Amino acid sequence: PAAKEKPSFATPGKERRVPMSRMRTRIAERLKDSQNTSAMLTTFQECDMHNLMQMRSEFKDAFLKAHGVKLGFMSAFVKASASALLEPPAITAVIAGDEIVYRDFV
């Protein structure tokens, strides 16, 4: 069997709209009310940066020469975040009225 081809995420793609049940709509309302009235917390995750730092050390001079700016960490963080967002489709979903809109793009 052919490998599952991932869609291109360079431009906005397809959306899939799924109607919410009455219970899901009520849960969404309560969660939004809670978000509006309670303090929200931020969590931090530790990760091993060894490979990224090694790659940066190896290519920083060539990158500076080619592009005129230093090679930082942000591009790696953005790439990792975007790649992670593509895996479970519910992460990029939004609620629009009484529907859940699953987006096939980041």
C-alpha positions in Angstrom: 0.0 0.0 0.0 1.1 3.5 -0.8 2.3 5.7 2.1 -0.3 8.1 3.4 0.4 11.4 1.8 0.2 14.4 4.1 -1.4 17.5 2.6 0.6 20.7 2.1 0.1 23.2 4.9 1.7 26.2 3.3 -1.7 27.8 2.5 -5.0 27.3 4.2 -6.7 24.1 3.1 -9.8 22.2 3.8 -12.1 22.6 6.8 -14.4 19.9 8.1 -17.4 21.1 10.1 -19.1 18.8 12.6 -22.3 19.8 14.4 -22.0 19.8 18.2 -24.4 17.9 20.3 -26.5 19.8 22.9 -24.3 18.4 25.7 -21.1 19.4 23.9 -22.5 22.9 23.2 -23.2 23.3 26.9 -19.8 22.1 27.9 -18.2 24.6 25.5 -20.3 27.4 27.1 -19.2 26.4 30.6 -15.6 26.2 29.6 -15.7 29.6 28.0 -17.4 31.1 31.1 -14.7 29.5 33.3 -11.9 30.9 31.0 -13.5 34.4 31.3 -13.8 34.4 35.1 -10.8 32.4 36.3 -7.0 32.9 36.2 -5.3 30.9 33.5 -2.0 29.1 34.1 1.0 28.6 31.8 3.1 25.5 31.9 6.6 25.0 30.8 8.2 21.8 29.4 11.8 21.0 29.6 13.5 19.5 26.5 16.9 18.4 25.4 18.4 21.2 23.3 21.7 19.4 22.7 21.1 18.5 19.0 19.7 21.9 18.2 22.7 23.7 19.9 25.1 21.4 18.0 23.4 22.1 14.7 23.4 25.9 15.4 27.1 25.8 16.2 27.8 23.9 13.0 25.9 26.2 10.7 25.9 29.6 12.4 28.8 31.1 10.4 27.5 30.0 7.0 24.0 31.1 7.9 25.2 34.6 8.9 27.2 34.9 5.7 24.3 33.7 3.5 21.5 35.7 5.1 23.1 38.5 7.1 21.4 37.5 10.4 22.4 35.2 13.2 20.9 31.7 13.3 18.7 31.7 16.4 16.3 29.2 18.1 13.0 30.7 17.1 12.8 29.0 13.6 13.4 25.6 15.2 10.7 26.3 17.8 8.2 27.4 15.2 8.9 24.4 13.0 8.6 22.0 15.9 5.3 23.7 17.0 3.8 23.6 13.6 4.8 20.0 13.1 3.2 19.0 16.4 0.0 20.9 15.6 -0.4 18.7 12.4 -0.7 15.5 14.3 -4.0 15.6 16.3 -6.6 17.5 14.2 -8.6 18.6 17.3 -5.7 21.0 18.3 -6.4 23.3 15.4 -10.1 23.1 15.7 -12.3 26.1 16.6 -15.9 26.4 17.6 -18.1 28.4 15.2 -21.6 28.8 16.5 -22.9 25.3 17.1 -20.2 23.5 15.0 -16.7 22.4 15.6 -14.5 23.4 12.6 -11.5 21.0 12.1 -8.8 22.7 10.1 -6.5 20.7 7.9 -3.8 23.4 8.1 -1.7 25.4 10.6 
